[in-house]
Amino acid sequence: MFQEMAVFTGNSHRALAESVARHLEIPLGDCEVFQFSNEEVFVRYLDNIRERDVFIIQPVVSPVNTRLMELLIMIDAAKRASAGRITAVIPYYAYGRSDKKDQPRVPVTARLVANFIEVAGANRVLTIDMHAGQIQGFFNIPLDELTAFPLIAEYLRSESFDAPTIVAPDVGRAKLARDIASRLNCDIAIVDKKRTGNNEHAEAMTLIGDVAGRDCLVIDDEILTGGTVASAVRLLRERGARSVRVACVHPVMSAKAFEALDIPEVDEIVFTDTLPLVHGEFKTVPTRVLSIAPLIGDAMHRIHTGGSVGALFR
Ligand code: R5P
């Protein structure tokens, strides 16, 4: 067994790292992480971490490339400081949408990032709802992928929404919608979405399922521009939905998302705190933030003590 846990964070999301540390009832470790005037990142651990079980909590959020470099350099510094084991805790894994060569002459950046993390010296990765399952296979080190969807389903149950219809905003999320609907014992509907080109434009084409007079919940892994869920919301309203809520795990939310979704057709937006809102805020639409910190903290504790992470979801 490794010596005590030591938990550190860079500059992505200090509030989340502090909540995790509070949940674990240990202090967040001291570490300097800053950029010089030439933008190069510098890291220095201020605590002794020799032989410690080090966890670095760093979602890869805007500015994505800087936060990714912070993570890599923190891993490198921990390795050179003789940490016993290094777990990269990456609540949001950026570049996940570049997960296959689906056009000529394009990269598979999700794989490249996995290589960076391994080469930097991470021994394990802990992450949450990656964009696609196959990204797990890009790593040759152990990776635990948690899911926040049970948390979202629990929220719906606790608020006692009257048999909501769970809506997949594209065919890729149909299985997810079915899983959540079976937890809540309710119906699903599926939007057929079309994307053209690489310009982030999404269009809801048709709807499979009847939503007239129903309370709907559109569910997705992440919201970036809001285009996917906004076009689903419009279609649901056209088809007579009584109310429409939107939920996602990762509120990536570029500035466009606040324009697209701060609209009366949306009754509520639910998301977790895997990453902070850095490009704006919702002014009129009600929001609900579900904290992911207890789930991350429990998984870290199990990794540290050799317990089962899978048991968290049984
Ligand atoms: C797509 O496959 C994803 O599940 C999301 O629907 C997508 O990443 C959301 O992007 P946007 O908010 O820009 O439509």
py3Dmol code that shows the C-alpha trace and the ligand (Angstrom):
import py3Dmol

protein = """\
ATOM      1  CA  MET A   1       0.000   0.000   0.000  1.00  0.00           C
ATOM      2  CA  PHE A   2       1.195   3.496  -0.774  1.00  0.00           C
ATOM      3  CA  GLN A   3       1.741   6.110   1.878  1.00  0.00           C
ATOM      4  CA  GLU A   4      -1.017   8.643   2.605  1.00  0.00           C
ATOM      5  CA  MET A   5      -2.952  10.368  -0.172  1.00  0.00           C
ATOM      6  CA  ALA A   6      -1.823  13.777  -1.342  1.00  0.00           C
ATOM      7  CA  VAL A   7      -4.299  15.792  -3.418  1.00  0.00           C
ATOM      8  CA  PHE A   8      -3.290  18.698  -5.656  1.00  0.00           C
ATOM      9  CA  THR A   9      -4.867  20.865  -8.329  1.00  0.00           C
ATOM     10  CA  GLY A  10      -3.768  23.259 -11.037  1.00  0.00           C
ATOM     11  CA  ASN A  11      -5.776  26.268 -12.155  1.00  0.00           C
ATOM     12  CA  SER A  12      -8.716  24.548 -13.880  1.00  0.00           C
ATOM     13  CA  HIS A  13     -11.265  24.262 -11.114  1.00  0.00           C
ATOM     14  CA  ARG A  14     -10.002  24.915  -7.589  1.00  0.00           C
ATOM     15  CA  ALA A  15     -13.524  24.943  -6.118  1.00  0.00           C
ATOM     16  CA  LEU A  16     -14.098  21.339  -7.224  1.00  0.00           C
ATOM     17  CA  ALA A  17     -10.712  20.177  -5.886  1.00  0.00           C
ATOM     18  CA  GLU A  18     -11.457  21.876  -2.539  1.00  0.00           C
ATOM     19  CA  SER A  19     -14.847  20.146  -2.335  1.00  0.00           C
ATOM     20  CA  VAL A  20     -13.218  16.773  -3.035  1.00  0.00           C
ATOM     21  CA  ALA A  21     -10.584  17.405  -0.361  1.00  0.00           C
ATOM     22  CA  ARG A  22     -13.322  18.427   2.114  1.00  0.00           C
ATOM     23  CA  HIS A  23     -15.214  15.246   1.309  1.00  0.00           C
ATOM     24  CA  LEU A  24     -12.055  13.218   1.977  1.00  0.00           C
ATOM     25  CA  GLU A  25     -11.390  15.251   5.120  1.00  0.00           C
ATOM     26  CA  ILE A  26      -7.817  16.010   4.092  1.00  0.00           C
ATOM     27  CA  PRO A  27      -6.219  19.350   3.159  1.00  0.00           C
ATOM     28  CA  LEU A  28      -5.537  20.210  -0.468  1.00  0.00           C
ATOM     29  CA  GLY A  29      -1.772  20.071  -1.016  1.00  0.00           C
ATOM     30  CA  ASP A  30       0.299  23.174  -1.726  1.00  0.00           C
ATOM     31  CA  CYS A  31       1.601  23.554  -5.249  1.00  0.00           C
ATOM     32  CA  GLU A  32       2.579  26.569  -7.331  1.00  0.00           C
ATOM     33  CA  VAL A  33       1.249  26.443 -10.887  1.00  0.00           C
ATOM     34  CA  PHE A  34       1.653  29.601 -12.943  1.00  0.00           C
ATOM     35  CA  GLN A  35       2.737  30.979 -16.302  1.00  0.00           C
ATOM     36  CA  PHE A  36       5.812  33.113 -16.938  1.00  0.00           C
ATOM     37  CA  SER A  37       5.465  36.176 -19.131  1.00  0.00           C
ATOM     38  CA  ASN A  38       6.379  34.029 -22.144  1.00  0.00           C
ATOM     39  CA  GLU A  39       3.322  31.803 -21.330  1.00  0.00           C
ATOM     40  CA  GLU A  40       5.438  28.819 -20.303  1.00  0.00           C
ATOM     41  CA  VAL A  41       3.890  26.920 -17.376  1.00  0.00           C
ATOM     42  CA  PHE A  42       5.898  26.430 -14.178  1.00  0.00           C
ATOM     43  CA  VAL A  43       5.033  23.972 -11.405  1.00  0.00           C
ATOM     44  CA  ARG A  44       6.543  23.402  -7.968  1.00  0.00           C
ATOM     45  CA  TYR A  45       5.178  21.174  -5.197  1.00  0.00           C
ATOM     46  CA  LEU A  46       5.583  22.892  -1.849  1.00  0.00           C
ATOM     47  CA  ASP A  47       4.912  19.692   0.124  1.00  0.00           C
ATOM     48  CA  ASN A  48       7.132  16.616   0.283  1.00  0.00           C
ATOM     49  CA  ILE A  49       5.437  13.947  -1.880  1.00  0.00           C
ATOM     50  CA  ARG A  50       8.135  11.248  -1.850  1.00  0.00           C
ATOM     51  CA  GLU A  51       6.407   7.798  -1.953  1.00  0.00           C
ATOM     52  CA  ARG A  52       2.959   9.439  -1.485  1.00  0.00           C
ATOM     53  CA  ASP A  53      -0.171   8.385  -3.369  1.00  0.00           C
ATOM     54  CA  VAL A  54      -0.587  11.574  -5.409  1.00  0.00           C
ATOM     55  CA  PHE A  55      -3.879  12.619  -7.028  1.00  0.00           C
ATOM     56  CA  ILE A  56      -3.881  15.592  -9.401  1.00  0.00           C
ATOM     57  CA  ILE A  57      -7.378  16.971 -10.003  1.00  0.00           C
ATOM     58  CA  GLN A  58      -7.436  18.895 -13.258  1.00  0.00           C
ATOM     59  CA  PRO A  59     -10.368  18.930 -15.713  1.00  0.00           C
ATOM     60  CA  VAL A  60      -9.144  20.071 -19.125  1.00  0.00           C
ATOM     61  CA  VAL A  61     -11.189  23.245 -19.528  1.00  0.00           C
ATOM     62  CA  SER A  62     -10.812  26.607 -21.233  1.00  0.00           C
ATOM     63  CA  PRO A  63      -8.104  27.687 -21.967  1.00  0.00           C
ATOM     64  CA  VAL A  64      -7.831  24.022 -22.900  1.00  0.00           C
ATOM     65  CA  ASN A  65      -4.227  23.845 -24.101  1.00  0.00           C
ATOM     66  CA  THR A  66      -2.863  25.742 -21.104  1.00  0.00           C
ATOM     67  CA  ARG A  67      -4.786  23.570 -18.638  1.00  0.00           C
ATOM     68  CA  LEU A  68      -3.616  20.434 -20.442  1.00  0.00           C
ATOM     69  CA  MET A  69       0.006  21.590 -20.196  1.00  0.00           C
ATOM     70  CA  GLU A  70      -0.497  22.334 -16.481  1.00  0.00           C
ATOM     71  CA  LEU A  71      -1.714  18.770 -15.987  1.00  0.00           C
ATOM     72  CA  LEU A  72       1.188  17.242 -17.903  1.00  0.00           C
ATOM     73  CA  ILE A  73       3.785  19.366 -16.156  1.00  0.00           C
ATOM     74  CA  MET A  74       2.255  18.614 -12.745  1.00  0.00           C
ATOM     75  CA  ILE A  75       2.520  14.894 -13.522  1.00  0.00           C
ATOM     76  CA  ASP A  76       6.132  15.309 -14.637  1.00  0.00           C
ATOM     77  CA  ALA A  77       7.036  17.291 -11.521  1.00  0.00           C
ATOM     78  CA  ALA A  78       5.373  14.687  -9.265  1.00  0.00           C
ATOM     79  CA  LYS A  79       7.276  11.883 -10.970  1.00  0.00           C
ATOM     80  CA  ARG A  80      10.576  13.735 -10.538  1.00  0.00           C
ATOM     81  CA  ALA A  81       9.700  14.358  -6.873  1.00  0.00           C
ATOM     82  CA  SER A  82       9.532  10.554  -6.374  1.00  0.00           C
ATOM     83  CA  ALA A  83       5.776  10.281  -5.814  1.00  0.00           C
ATOM     84  CA  GLY A  84       4.821   6.667  -5.075  1.00  0.00           C
ATOM     85  CA  ARG A  85       1.954   6.644  -7.547  1.00  0.00           C
ATOM     86  CA  ILE A  86       0.355   9.386  -9.633  1.00  0.00           C
ATOM     87  CA  THR A  87      -3.345   9.391 -10.539  1.00  0.00           C
ATOM     88  CA  ALA A  88      -4.506  12.020 -13.015  1.00  0.00           C
ATOM     89  CA  VAL A  89      -8.068  12.895 -12.004  1.00  0.00           C
ATOM     90  CA  ILE A  90      -9.571  14.413 -15.140  1.00  0.00           C
ATOM     91  CA  PRO A  91     -13.282  15.085 -14.559  1.00  0.00           C
ATOM     92  CA  TYR A  92     -13.594  16.445 -18.119  1.00  0.00           C
ATOM     93  CA  TYR A  93     -11.416  14.917 -20.827  1.00  0.00           C
ATOM     94  CA  ALA A  94     -11.076  17.508 -23.583  1.00  0.00           C
ATOM     95  CA  TYR A  95     -10.429  16.528 -27.207  1.00  0.00           C
ATOM     96  CA  GLY A  96     -12.781  13.564 -26.643  1.00  0.00           C
ATOM     97  CA  ARG A  97     -14.741  14.494 -29.774  1.00  0.00           C
ATOM     98  CA  SER A  98     -11.639  13.795 -31.880  1.00  0.00           C
ATOM     99  CA  ASP A  99     -11.836  10.067 -31.219  1.00  0.00           C
ATOM    100  CA  LYS A 100     -11.745   8.559 -34.712  1.00  0.00           C
ATOM    101  CA  LYS A 101     -10.471   9.205 -38.212  1.00  0.00           C
ATOM    102  CA  ASP A 102     -13.853   9.876 -39.772  1.00  0.00           C
ATOM    103  CA  GLN A 103     -12.625  12.216 -42.521  1.00  0.00           C
ATOM    104  CA  PRO A 104      -9.505  12.038 -44.660  1.00  0.00           C
ATOM    105  CA  ARG A 105      -6.358  13.584 -43.172  1.00  0.00           C
ATOM    106  CA  VAL A 106      -7.680  14.310 -39.661  1.00  0.00           C
ATOM    107  CA  PRO A 107      -6.008  13.476 -36.318  1.00  0.00           C
ATOM    108  CA  VAL A 108      -7.220  11.292 -33.449  1.00  0.00           C
ATOM    109  CA  THR A 109      -6.385  13.864 -30.812  1.00  0.00           C
ATOM    110  CA  ALA A 110      -8.058  11.985 -27.948  1.00  0.00           C
ATOM    111  CA  ARG A 111      -5.445   9.269 -28.495  1.00  0.00           C
ATOM    112  CA  LEU A 112      -2.607  11.791 -28.701  1.00  0.00           C
ATOM    113  CA  VAL A 113      -3.662  13.325 -25.369  1.00  0.00           C
ATOM    114  CA  ALA A 114      -3.756   9.847 -23.798  1.00  0.00           C
ATOM    115  CA  ASN A 115      -0.181   9.310 -24.993  1.00  0.00           C
ATOM    116  CA  PHE A 116       0.900  12.655 -23.509  1.00  0.00           C
ATOM    117  CA  ILE A 117      -0.564  11.741 -20.115  1.00  0.00           C
ATOM    118  CA  GLU A 118       1.188   8.378 -20.066  1.00  0.00           C
ATOM    119  CA  VAL A 119       4.516   9.726 -21.274  1.00  0.00           C
ATOM    120  CA  ALA A 120       4.368  12.482 -18.640  1.00  0.00           C
ATOM    121  CA  GLY A 121       4.333   9.723 -16.012  1.00  0.00           C
ATOM    122  CA  ALA A 122       0.765   9.141 -14.803  1.00  0.00           C
ATOM    123  CA  ASN A 123       0.209   5.650 -13.366  1.00  0.00           C
ATOM    124  CA  ARG A 124      -3.598   5.789 -13.467  1.00  0.00           C
ATOM    125  CA  VAL A 125      -6.432   7.949 -14.734  1.00  0.00           C
ATOM    126  CA  LEU A 126      -9.772   8.673 -13.110  1.00  0.00           C
ATOM    127  CA  THR A 127     -12.330  10.399 -15.315  1.00  0.00           C
ATOM    128  CA  ILE A 128     -16.062  10.920 -15.774  1.00  0.00           C
ATOM    129  CA  ASP A 129     -18.303  10.213 -18.764  1.00  0.00           C
ATOM    130  CA  MET A 130     -15.856  10.538 -21.616  1.00  0.00           C
ATOM    131  CA  HIS A 131     -17.344  11.445 -24.965  1.00  0.00           C
ATOM    132  CA  ALA A 132     -16.912   7.913 -26.299  1.00  0.00           C
ATOM    133  CA  GLY A 133     -16.202   4.593 -24.599  1.00  0.00           C
ATOM    134  CA  GLN A 134     -13.387   3.700 -26.982  1.00  0.00           C
ATOM    135  CA  ILE A 135     -11.190   6.469 -25.520  1.00  0.00           C
ATOM    136  CA  GLN A 136     -10.588   4.133 -22.554  1.00  0.00           C
ATOM    137  CA  GLY A 137      -8.693   1.891 -24.952  1.00  0.00           C
ATOM    138  CA  PHE A 138      -6.330   4.719 -25.922  1.00  0.00           C
ATOM    139  CA  PHE A 139      -4.623   4.264 -22.536  1.00  0.00           C
ATOM    140  CA  ASN A 140      -2.214   1.479 -21.609  1.00  0.00           C
ATOM    141  CA  ILE A 141      -2.472   2.331 -17.907  1.00  0.00           C
ATOM    142  CA  PRO A 142      -5.454   1.583 -15.652  1.00  0.00           C
ATOM    143  CA  LEU A 143      -8.346   3.967 -16.176  1.00  0.00           C
ATOM    144  CA  ASP A 144     -11.520   4.261 -14.130  1.00  0.00           C
ATOM    145  CA  GLU A 145     -14.410   6.005 -15.846  1.00  0.00           C
ATOM    146  CA  LEU A 146     -17.155   7.148 -13.494  1.00  0.00           C
ATOM    147  CA  THR A 147     -20.602   8.169 -14.623  1.00  0.00           C
ATOM    148  CA  ALA A 148     -22.663  11.086 -13.352  1.00  0.00           C
ATOM    149  CA  PHE A 149     -25.909  10.018 -15.033  1.00  0.00           C
ATOM    150  CA  PRO A 150     -27.201   8.141 -11.936  1.00  0.00           C
ATOM    151  CA  LEU A 151     -26.804  11.444 -10.050  1.00  0.00           C
ATOM    152  CA  ILE A 152     -28.941  13.209 -12.658  1.00  0.00           C
ATOM    153  CA  ALA A 153     -31.530  10.406 -12.543  1.00  0.00           C
ATOM    154  CA  GLU A 154     -31.605  10.667  -8.735  1.00  0.00           C
ATOM    155  CA  TYR A 155     -32.247  14.395  -8.990  1.00  0.00           C
ATOM    156  CA  LEU A 156     -35.207  13.754 -11.271  1.00  0.00           C
ATOM    157  CA  ARG A 157     -36.555  11.149  -8.897  1.00  0.00           C
ATOM    158  CA  SER A 158     -36.142  13.389  -5.848  1.00  0.00           C
ATOM    159  CA  GLU A 159     -37.950  16.229  -7.551  1.00  0.00           C
ATOM    160  CA  SER A 160     -40.774  13.776  -8.337  1.00  0.00           C
ATOM    161  CA  PHE A 161     -41.268  14.885 -11.899  1.00  0.00           C
ATOM    162  CA  ASP A 162     -44.406  13.257 -13.175  1.00  0.00           C
ATOM    163  CA  ALA A 163     -43.203  10.457 -15.506  1.00  0.00           C
ATOM    164  CA  PRO A 164     -40.909  12.595 -17.680  1.00  0.00           C
ATOM    165  CA  THR A 165     -40.073  11.498 -21.211  1.00  0.00           C
ATOM    166  CA  ILE A 166     -36.294  11.136 -21.495  1.00  0.00           C
ATOM    167  CA  VAL A 167     -35.135  12.534 -24.824  1.00  0.00           C
ATOM    168  CA  ALA A 168     -31.882  11.597 -26.595  1.00  0.00           C
ATOM    169  CA  PRO A 169     -30.842  14.672 -28.641  1.00  0.00           C
ATOM    170  CA  ASP A 170     -29.193  12.407 -31.197  1.00  0.00           C
ATOM    171  CA  VAL A 171     -29.140   8.730 -32.072  1.00  0.00           C
ATOM    172  CA  GLY A 172     -25.776   8.298 -30.321  1.00  0.00           C
ATOM    173  CA  ARG A 173     -27.410   9.020 -26.950  1.00  0.00           C
ATOM    174  CA  ALA A 174     -30.359   6.606 -27.450  1.00  0.00           C
ATOM    175  CA  LYS A 175     -28.860   3.935 -25.191  1.00  0.00           C
ATOM    176  CA  LEU A 176     -28.157   6.500 -22.499  1.00  0.00           C
ATOM    177  CA  ALA A 177     -31.764   7.752 -22.660  1.00  0.00           C
ATOM    178  CA  ARG A 178     -33.025   4.181 -22.428  1.00  0.00           C
ATOM    179  CA  ASP A 179     -30.821   3.450 -19.372  1.00  0.00           C
ATOM    180  CA  ILE A 180     -32.075   6.515 -17.535  1.00  0.00           C
ATOM    181  CA  ALA A 181     -35.681   5.879 -18.536  1.00  0.00           C
ATOM    182  CA  SER A 182     -35.465   2.330 -17.207  1.00  0.00           C
ATOM    183  CA  ARG A 183     -34.128   3.639 -13.856  1.00  0.00           C
ATOM    184  CA  LEU A 184     -37.070   6.019 -13.679  1.00  0.00           C
ATOM    185  CA  ASN A 185     -39.571   3.712 -15.312  1.00  0.00           C
ATOM    186  CA  CYS A 186     -40.611   6.210 -17.976  1.00  0.00           C
ATOM    187  CA  ASP A 187     -40.702   6.624 -21.778  1.00  0.00           C
ATOM    188  CA  ILE A 188     -38.029   7.780 -24.212  1.00  0.00           C
ATOM    189  CA  ALA A 189     -37.963   9.780 -27.425  1.00  0.00           C
ATOM    190  CA  ILE A 190     -35.071  10.143 -29.871  1.00  0.00           C
ATOM    191  CA  VAL A 191     -34.138  13.107 -32.040  1.00  0.00           C
ATOM    192  CA  ASP A 192     -32.502  12.449 -35.378  1.00  0.00           C
ATOM    193  CA  LYS A 193     -29.763  15.131 -35.528  1.00  0.00           C
ATOM    194  CA  LYS A 194     -27.778  16.169 -38.580  1.00  0.00           C
ATOM    195  CA  ARG A 195     -24.376  17.852 -38.570  1.00  0.00           C
ATOM    196  CA  THR A 196     -22.917  19.282 -41.743  1.00  0.00           C
ATOM    197  CA  GLY A 197     -19.193  19.967 -41.949  1.00  0.00           C
ATOM    198  CA  ASN A 198     -16.954  20.950 -39.047  1.00  0.00           C
ATOM    199  CA  ASN A 199     -18.698  24.222 -38.191  1.00  0.00           C
ATOM    200  CA  GLU A 200     -20.416  23.090 -34.937  1.00  0.00           C
ATOM    201  CA  HIS A 201     -23.867  23.497 -36.549  1.00  0.00           C
ATOM    202  CA  ALA A 202     -26.430  20.885 -35.478  1.00  0.00           C
ATOM    203  CA  GLU A 203     -29.992  20.494 -36.728  1.00  0.00           C
ATOM    204  CA  ALA A 204     -32.796  18.323 -35.308  1.00  0.00           C
ATOM    205  CA  MET A 205     -34.456  16.619 -38.270  1.00  0.00           C
ATOM    206  CA  THR A 206     -37.118  14.266 -36.937  1.00  0.00           C
ATOM    207  CA  LEU A 207     -38.422  12.928 -33.661  1.00  0.00           C
ATOM    208  CA  ILE A 208     -39.067   9.292 -32.849  1.00  0.00           C
ATOM    209  CA  GLY A 209     -41.679   9.094 -30.087  1.00  0.00           C
ATOM    210  CA  ASP A 210     -44.758  10.984 -28.957  1.00  0.00           C
ATOM    211  CA  VAL A 211     -44.181  13.965 -26.652  1.00  0.00           C
ATOM    212  CA  ALA A 212     -47.485  15.853 -26.925  1.00  0.00           C
ATOM    213  CA  GLY A 213     -48.528  17.019 -23.454  1.00  0.00           C
ATOM    214  CA  ARG A 214     -45.456  15.391 -21.874  1.00  0.00           C
ATOM    215  CA  ASP A 215     -42.757  16.754 -19.539  1.00  0.00           C
ATOM    216  CA  CYS A 216     -39.482  16.127 -21.366  1.00  0.00           C
ATOM    217  CA  LEU A 217     -35.876  15.919 -20.249  1.00  0.00           C
ATOM    218  CA  VAL A 218     -33.250  16.235 -22.981  1.00  0.00           C
ATOM    219  CA  ILE A 219     -30.099  14.524 -21.807  1.00  0.00           C
ATOM    220  CA  ASP A 220     -26.575  14.703 -23.228  1.00  0.00           C
ATOM    221  CA  ASP A 221     -23.008  14.109 -22.111  1.00  0.00           C
ATOM    222  CA  GLU A 222     -21.855  17.675 -22.802  1.00  0.00           C
ATOM    223  CA  ILE A 223     -23.155  20.998 -24.042  1.00  0.00           C
ATOM    224  CA  LEU A 224     -20.721  23.126 -26.030  1.00  0.00           C
ATOM    225  CA  THR A 225     -22.519  25.617 -28.292  1.00  0.00           C
ATOM    226  CA  GLY A 226     -25.939  24.438 -27.127  1.00  0.00           C
ATOM    227  CA  GLY A 227     -26.906  23.853 -30.777  1.00  0.00           C
ATOM    228  CA  THR A 228     -27.715  20.163 -30.307  1.00  0.00           C
ATOM    229  CA  VAL A 229     -30.038  20.566 -27.348  1.00  0.00           C
ATOM    230  CA  ALA A 230     -31.524  23.908 -28.508  1.00  0.00           C
ATOM    231  CA  SER A 231     -32.668  22.371 -31.789  1.00  0.00           C
ATOM    232  CA  ALA A 232     -34.072  19.378 -29.880  1.00  0.00           C
ATOM    233  CA  VAL A 233     -35.942  21.768 -27.561  1.00  0.00           C
ATOM    234  CA  ARG A 234     -37.487  23.580 -30.548  1.00  0.00           C
ATOM    235  CA  LEU A 235     -38.621  20.318 -32.099  1.00  0.00           C
ATOM    236  CA  LEU A 236     -40.116  19.080 -28.816  1.00  0.00           C
ATOM    237  CA  ARG A 237     -42.041  22.308 -28.370  1.00  0.00           C
ATOM    238  CA  GLU A 238     -43.308  22.110 -31.975  1.00  0.00           C
ATOM    239  CA  ARG A 239     -44.533  18.594 -31.211  1.00  0.00           C
ATOM    240  CA  GLY A 240     -46.495  19.812 -28.178  1.00  0.00           C
ATOM    241  CA  ALA A 241     -44.233  19.015 -25.193  1.00  0.00           C
ATOM    242  CA  ARG A 242     -45.688  20.549 -22.012  1.00  0.00           C
ATOM    243  CA  SER A 243     -42.313  21.335 -20.438  1.00  0.00           C
ATOM    244  CA  VAL A 244     -38.697  20.804 -21.497  1.00  0.00           C
ATOM    245  CA  ARG A 245     -35.748  20.447 -19.157  1.00  0.00           C
ATOM    246  CA  VAL A 246     -32.176  19.984 -20.310  1.00  0.00           C
ATOM    247  CA  ALA A 247     -29.467  18.031 -18.486  1.00  0.00           C
ATOM    248  CA  CYS A 248     -25.831  17.283 -19.191  1.00  0.00           C
ATOM    249  CA  VAL A 249     -22.810  16.059 -17.255  1.00  0.00           C
ATOM    250  CA  HIS A 250     -20.230  18.493 -18.656  1.00  0.00           C
ATOM    251  CA  PRO A 251     -21.268  22.154 -19.021  1.00  0.00           C
ATOM    252  CA  VAL A 252     -18.502  23.104 -21.455  1.00  0.00           C
ATOM    253  CA  MET A 253     -20.774  26.020 -22.502  1.00  0.00           C
ATOM    254  CA  SER A 254     -19.110  28.320 -24.978  1.00  0.00           C
ATOM    255  CA  ALA A 255     -20.537  31.863 -25.131  1.00  0.00           C
ATOM    256  CA  LYS A 256     -22.987  30.691 -27.821  1.00  0.00           C
ATOM    257  CA  ALA A 257     -24.621  28.244 -25.386  1.00  0.00           C
ATOM    258  CA  PHE A 258     -25.842  31.075 -23.164  1.00  0.00           C
ATOM    259  CA  GLU A 259     -27.596  32.693 -26.154  1.00  0.00           C
ATOM    260  CA  ALA A 260     -28.968  29.410 -27.444  1.00  0.00           C
ATOM    261  CA  LEU A 261     -30.377  28.110 -24.153  1.00  0.00           C
ATOM    262  CA  ASP A 262     -31.330  31.149 -22.058  1.00  0.00           C
ATOM    263  CA  ILE A 263     -34.776  31.042 -23.647  1.00  0.00           C
ATOM    264  CA  PRO A 264     -38.340  30.664 -22.353  1.00  0.00           C
ATOM    265  CA  GLU A 265     -38.780  27.322 -24.152  1.00  0.00           C
ATOM    266  CA  VAL A 266     -36.324  25.787 -21.633  1.00  0.00           C
ATOM    267  CA  ASP A 267     -37.761  25.215 -18.145  1.00  0.00           C
ATOM    268  CA  GLU A 268     -34.553  24.277 -16.372  1.00  0.00           C
ATOM    269  CA  ILE A 269     -30.933  23.340 -17.109  1.00  0.00           C
ATOM    270  CA  VAL A 270     -29.282  20.739 -14.895  1.00  0.00           C
ATOM    271  CA  PHE A 271     -25.543  20.043 -14.978  1.00  0.00           C
ATOM    272  CA  THR A 272     -22.725  18.877 -12.754  1.00  0.00           C
ATOM    273  CA  ASP A 273     -19.629  20.770 -11.634  1.00  0.00           C
ATOM    274  CA  THR A 274     -17.064  18.678 -13.539  1.00  0.00           C
ATOM    275  CA  LEU A 275     -15.955  22.021 -14.943  1.00  0.00           C
ATOM    276  CA  PRO A 276     -16.686  25.664 -14.125  1.00  0.00           C
ATOM    277  CA  LEU A 277     -18.737  27.987 -16.363  1.00  0.00           C
ATOM    278  CA  VAL A 278     -16.016  30.217 -17.782  1.00  0.00           C
ATOM    279  CA  HIS A 279     -17.727  31.909 -20.715  1.00  0.00           C
ATOM    280  CA  GLY A 280     -20.840  33.395 -19.116  1.00  0.00           C
ATOM    281  CA  GLU A 281     -23.884  32.628 -17.004  1.00  0.00           C
ATOM    282  CA  PHE A 282     -27.565  31.904 -17.427  1.00  0.00           C
ATOM    283  CA  LYS A 283     -29.567  35.003 -16.551  1.00  0.00           C
ATOM    284  CA  THR A 284     -33.183  33.892 -16.840  1.00  0.00           C
ATOM    285  CA  VAL A 285     -33.446  30.149 -17.187  1.00  0.00           C
ATOM    286  CA  PRO A 286     -33.338  28.322 -13.812  1.00  0.00           C
ATOM    287  CA  THR A 287     -30.247  26.144 -13.342  1.00  0.00           C
ATOM    288  CA  ARG A 288     -29.386  23.323 -10.966  1.00  0.00           C
ATOM    289  CA  VAL A 289     -25.782  22.308 -10.327  1.00  0.00           C
ATOM    290  CA  LEU A 290     -25.255  18.776  -8.979  1.00  0.00           C
ATOM    291  CA  SER A 291     -21.929  18.314  -7.210  1.00  0.00           C
ATOM    292  CA  ILE A 292     -19.738  15.526  -8.461  1.00  0.00           C
ATOM    293  CA  ALA A 293     -17.209  15.957  -5.626  1.00  0.00           C
ATOM    294  CA  PRO A 294     -18.540  13.144  -3.366  1.00  0.00           C
ATOM    295  CA  LEU A 295     -18.414  10.661  -6.259  1.00  0.00           C
ATOM    296  CA  ILE A 296     -14.856  11.656  -7.196  1.00  0.00           C
ATOM    297  CA  GLY A 297     -13.765  11.625  -3.541  1.00  0.00           C
ATOM    298  CA  ASP A 298     -15.262   8.156  -2.931  1.00  0.00           C
ATOM    299  CA  ALA A 299     -13.581   6.779  -6.067  1.00  0.00           C
ATOM    300  CA  MET A 300     -10.217   8.273  -5.027  1.00  0.00           C
ATOM    301  CA  HIS A 301     -10.558   6.726  -1.579  1.00  0.00           C
ATOM    302  CA  ARG A 302     -11.284   3.317  -3.141  1.00  0.00           C
ATOM    303  CA  ILE A 303      -8.319   3.628  -5.500  1.00  0.00           C
ATOM    304  CA  HIS A 304      -6.101   4.547  -2.560  1.00  0.00           C
ATOM    305  CA  THR A 305      -7.263   1.646  -0.392  1.00  0.00           C
ATOM    306  CA  GLY A 306      -7.561  -0.937  -3.177  1.00  0.00           C
ATOM    307  CA  GLY A 307     -11.364  -1.033  -2.992  1.00  0.00           C
ATOM    308  CA  SER A 308     -13.737  -1.624  -5.884  1.00  0.00           C
ATOM    309  CA  VAL A 309     -14.663   1.483  -7.902  1.00  0.00           C
ATOM    310  CA  GLY A 310     -17.329  -0.469  -9.794  1.00  0.00           C
ATOM    311  CA  ALA A 311     -19.126  -1.138  -6.498  1.00  0.00           C
ATOM    312  CA  LEU A 312     -19.960   2.586  -6.354  1.00  0.00           C
ATOM    313  CA  PHE A 313     -22.499   1.973  -9.112  1.00  0.00           C
ATOM    314  CA  ARG A 314     -24.157  -1.217  -7.915  1.00  0.00           C
TER     315      ARG A 314
END
"""
ligand_1 = """\
14
R5P
C -22.377 14.845 -29.548
O -22.190 13.724 -29.954
C -22.408 15.166 -28.099
O -23.070 14.178 -27.374
C -23.065 16.493 -27.838
O -24.371 16.442 -28.359
C -22.317 17.617 -28.476
O -20.972 17.557 -28.086
C -22.911 18.949 -28.054
O -22.320 19.986 -28.792
P -23.114 21.335 -29.073
O -23.633 21.836 -27.762
O -22.084 22.257 -29.686
O -24.214 21.027 -30.060
"""
view = py3Dmol.view(width=600, height=400)
view.addModel(protein, "pdb")
view.setStyle({"model": 0}, {"cartoon": {"style": "trace"}})
view.addModel(ligand_1, "xyz")
view.setStyle({"model": 1}, {"stick": {}})
view.zoomTo()
view.show()
